[in-house]
């Protein structure tokens, strides 16, 4: 079964974003960057208080400044990471959008052709297959994530048949 469509910027960047947000690098980044934000806020407060000749020895202010600095970095980090990945994809693809893309289930593999690249995922590695409001998502562990926009299917039956074939070949 083969599905062909014109991929938009969101279609191309979404699997990269989802794969990165599930990885160890993001988990470390989600911890480290806010910590540095809190430490930077404390150091900044110290220098501002020294330069303005205010008392820099108000010890109880430092934990509050740390918490504010931590929160300022932690709250938007998911959006910031998604925006960075989306901007990277936009720079790399340039005026090539929309990109002809196809997915095909063949011989125990999910085969994708996009941006002059061929990728094949072994359906034996399929660990999860889910559907959200906009996309089908197939997770292949550390190997990657495939997302297919729901708009590319003609009707619900075609989508269900595609998912059934993938699951029949993969999830066992």
C-alpha positions, 0 to 999 in steps of 0.5 A: 500500500502506497501513500503519496502527498506534498509535505509542508514544513510542519509535515517535515519537521514534526517527526524530528521534533517528536523524536528529539523531545523523547530523547536523552539530549532533551531530558538533559537540556530540560534540566541543565538550561534552566539551572544555568538560567537560575545561576545566571539570574543570581549572578546578575542580581549580585552584580546589579546590587553591588553596582547600585550600592544596595546590600548584596547580602540579603541571602533570602533574595537569592533563592527567589531570584534563582527560581525566577531565572529557572522558570523563565528558561524552563517554561518556554523550553519545549516551544523554543526547541520546537521552533529551533528545529522548525527553523533549521528545517526551513533553512535547509529546505529553502524554496523546495516546499512543498516536498513530494513524499511517499510512504509504502508498506513493503516486505516488513518495512515502512519505506519513506521517500522524501527530499531525495532520500529513501528511509526504511524502518523495519516493522519489527522495530515498531514499538508504538502506533498512535493517532492524534488530532492531525497525524498518525505516528509510528515509533521505531524506538531509537531508530526514529519516528514517522508521522503521516498527516491524516489529511493525506488519506482519502477516507477513514477506511484507507487510513484504517487499512494502512494502520492495520497493514503496518500493525499486522507486519510490525506489532506482534 
